[in-house]
Amino acid sequence: MNADLAGAVAAGGLFLLLIVIVWQFAATWRARALAARESQYRELATKYAQLLEDNVELHRRTLEELTQTRTSLTSMEKMMREIE
């Protein structure tokens, strides 16, 4: 009976050890997955910031061209009024 108890304790200890190992493996895997996801989010944020800067530059150029177009149109209207 003493040997049975020792065997049961040993088996229980082995199962407990296996559970701890699996638990730690899962925790490590989750931490790596979170780190990879965080890295992807950083890359996405960097791309978004660059796209936003590009969009602002395009918007600035469009406004500049529109201003030039309005100036030209105003000048042409003025010329046409003078001709009439």
VOLO-477288 format. One record per residue (C-alpha): residue number from 1; x, y, z. Coordinates in Angstrom, 2 decimals, m for minus. Layout:
# VOLO-477288
<r><torpa>NUM</torpa><u>X</u><v>Y</v><w>Z</w></r>
...
This chain:
# VOLO-477288
<r><torpa>1</torpa><u>0.00</u><v>0.00</v><w>0.00</w></r>
<r><torpa>2</torpa><u>2.92</u><v>2.34</v><w>0.72</w></r>
<r><torpa>3</torpa><u>4.30</u><v>1.63</v><w>m2.75</w></r>
<r><torpa>4</torpa><u>0.89</u><v>2.37</v><w>m4.29</w></r>
<r><torpa>5</torpa><u>0.77</u><v>5.71</v><w>m2.48</w></r>
<r><torpa>6</torpa><u>4.29</u><v>6.58</v><w>m3.63</w></r>
<r><torpa>7</torpa><u>3.37</u><v>5.66</v><w>m7.21</w></r>
<r><torpa>8</torpa><u>0.22</u><v>7.77</v><w>m7.06</w></r>
<r><torpa>9</torpa><u>2.15</u><v>10.74</v><w>m5.67</w></r>
<r><torpa>10</torpa><u>4.82</u><v>10.31</v><w>m8.35</w></r>
<r><torpa>11</torpa><u>2.19</u><v>10.10</v><w>m11.10</w></r>
<r><torpa>12</torpa><u>0.40</u><v>13.15</v><w>m9.68</w></r>
<r><torpa>13</torpa><u>3.69</u><v>15.05</v><w>m9.54</w></r>
<r><torpa>14</torpa><u>4.49</u><v>14.06</v><w>m13.12</w></r>
<r><torpa>15</torpa><u>1.05</u><v>15.21</v><w>m14.33</w></r>
<r><torpa>16</torpa><u>1.44</u><v>18.45</v><w>m12.39</w></r>
<r><torpa>17</torpa><u>4.87</u><v>18.99</v><w>m13.97</w></r>
<r><torpa>18</torpa><u>3.43</u><v>18.34</v><w>m17.44</w></r>
<r><torpa>19</torpa><u>0.56</u><v>20.76</v><w>m16.77</w></r>
<r><torpa>20</torpa><u>3.02</u><v>23.48</v><w>m15.68</w></r>
<r><torpa>21</torpa><u>5.19</u><v>22.89</v><w>m18.76</w></r>
<r><torpa>22</torpa><u>2.20</u><v>23.06</v><w>m21.12</w></r>
<r><torpa>23</torpa><u>0.90</u><v>26.14</v><w>m19.30</w></r>
<r><torpa>24</torpa><u>4.25</u><v>27.92</v><w>m19.62</w></r>
<r><torpa>25</torpa><u>4.53</u><v>26.93</v><w>m23.29</w></r>
<r><torpa>26</torpa><u>1.06</u><v>28.37</v><w>m23.94</w></r>
<r><torpa>27</torpa><u>1.91</u><v>31.58</v><w>m22.05</w></r>
<r><torpa>28</torpa><u>5.12</u><v>31.98</v><w>m24.05</w></r>
<r><torpa>29</torpa><u>3.27</u><v>31.38</v><w>m27.31</w></r>
<r><torpa>30</torpa><u>0.61</u><v>33.96</v><w>m26.37</w></r>
<r><torpa>31</torpa><u>3.29</u><v>36.51</v><w>m25.45</w></r>
<r><torpa>32</torpa><u>5.05</u><v>36.01</v><w>m28.79</w></r>
<r><torpa>33</torpa><u>1.76</u><v>36.32</v><w>m30.67</w></r>
<r><torpa>34</torpa><u>0.95</u><v>39.56</v><w>m28.83</w></r>
<r><torpa>35</torpa><u>4.43</u><v>40.93</v><w>m29.57</w></r>
<r><torpa>36</torpa><u>4.06</u><v>40.07</v><w>m33.25</w></r>
<r><torpa>37</torpa><u>0.62</u><v>41.69</v><w>m33.36</w></r>
<r><torpa>38</torpa><u>1.97</u><v>44.81</v><w>m31.64</w></r>
<r><torpa>39</torpa><u>4.75</u><v>44.98</v><w>m34.22</w></r>
<r><torpa>40</torpa><u>2.20</u><v>44.71</v><w>m37.02</w></r>
<r><torpa>41</torpa><u>0.12</u><v>47.49</v><w>m35.43</w></r>
<r><torpa>42</torpa><u>3.23</u><v>49.70</v><w>m35.26</w></r>
<r><torpa>43</torpa><u>3.96</u><v>49.06</v><w>m38.94</w></r>
<r><torpa>44</torpa><u>0.34</u><v>49.79</v><w>m39.82</w></r>
<r><torpa>45</torpa><u>0.42</u><v>53.03</v><w>m37.82</w></r>
<r><torpa>46</torpa><u>3.63</u><v>54.07</v><w>m39.60</w></r>
<r><torpa>47</torpa><u>2.07</u><v>53.35</v><w>m43.01</w></r>
<r><torpa>48</torpa><u>m1.07</u><v>55.26</v><w>m41.99</w></r>
<r><torpa>49</torpa><u>0.99</u><v>58.25</v><w>m40.88</w></r>
<r><torpa>50</torpa><u>2.87</u><v>58.26</v><w>m44.20</w></r>
<r><torpa>51</torpa><u>m0.38</u><v>58.01</v><w>m46.17</w></r>
<r><torpa>52</torpa><u>m1.82</u><v>60.85</v><w>m44.11</w></r>
<r><torpa>53</torpa><u>1.22</u><v>63.01</v><w>m44.84</w></r>
<r><torpa>54</torpa><u>0.92</u><v>62.19</v><w>m48.54</w></r>
<r><torpa>55</torpa><u>m2.77</u><v>63.04</v><w>m48.47</w></r>
<r><torpa>56</torpa><u>m2.10</u><v>66.38</v><w>m46.76</w></r>
<r><torpa>57</torpa><u>0.55</u><v>67.19</v><w>m49.39</w></r>
<r><torpa>58</torpa><u>m1.87</u><v>66.31</v><w>m52.21</w></r>
<r><torpa>59</torpa><u>m4.53</u><v>68.44</v><w>m50.58</w></r>
<r><torpa>60</torpa><u>m2.10</u><v>71.36</v><w>m50.29</w></r>
<r><torpa>61</torpa><u>m1.11</u><v>71.05</v><w>m53.96</w></r>
<r><torpa>62</torpa><u>m4.75</u><v>70.82</v><w>m55.05</w></r>
<r><torpa>63</torpa><u>m5.60</u><v>73.97</v><w>m53.11</w></r>
<r><torpa>64</torpa><u>m2.61</u><v>75.73</v><w>m54.62</w></r>
<r><torpa>65</torpa><u>m3.68</u><v>74.75</v><w>m58.15</w></r>
<r><torpa>66</torpa><u>m7.26</u><v>75.77</v><w>m57.42</w></r>
<r><torpa>67</torpa><u>m6.05</u><v>79.15</v><w>m56.20</w></r>
<r><torpa>68</torpa><u>m4.01</u><v>79.60</v><w>m59.37</w></r>
<r><torpa>69</torpa><u>m7.01</u><v>78.58</v><w>m61.47</w></r>
<r><torpa>70</torpa><u>m9.24</u><v>81.10</v><w>m59.66</w></r>
<r><torpa>71</torpa><u>m6.64</u><v>83.81</v><w>m60.17</w></r>
<r><torpa>72</torpa><u>m6.43</u><v>83.02</v><w>m63.89</w></r>
<r><torpa>73</torpa><u>m10.20</u><v>82.90</v><w>m64.20</w></r>
<r><torpa>74</torpa><u>m10.57</u><v>86.23</v><w>m62.42</w></r>
<r><torpa>75</torpa><u>m7.96</u><v>87.72</v><w>m64.70</w></r>
<r><torpa>76</torpa><u>m9.73</u><v>86.38</v><w>m67.80</w></r>
<r><torpa>77</torpa><u>m13.08</u><v>87.72</v><w>m66.58</w></r>
<r><torpa>78</torpa><u>m11.51</u><v>91.11</v><w>m66.01</w></r>
<r><torpa>79</torpa><u>m10.03</u><v>91.07</v><w>m69.54</w></r>
<r><torpa>80</torpa><u>m13.38</u><v>90.08</v><w>m71.05</w></r>
<r><torpa>81</torpa><u>m15.15</u><v>92.91</v><w>m69.21</w></r>
<r><torpa>82</torpa><u>m12.58</u><v>95.38</v><w>m70.48</w></r>
<r><torpa>83</torpa><u>m13.04</u><v>94.12</v><w>m74.04</w></r>
<r><torpa>84</torpa><u>m16.82</u><v>94.57</v><w>m73.93</w></r>
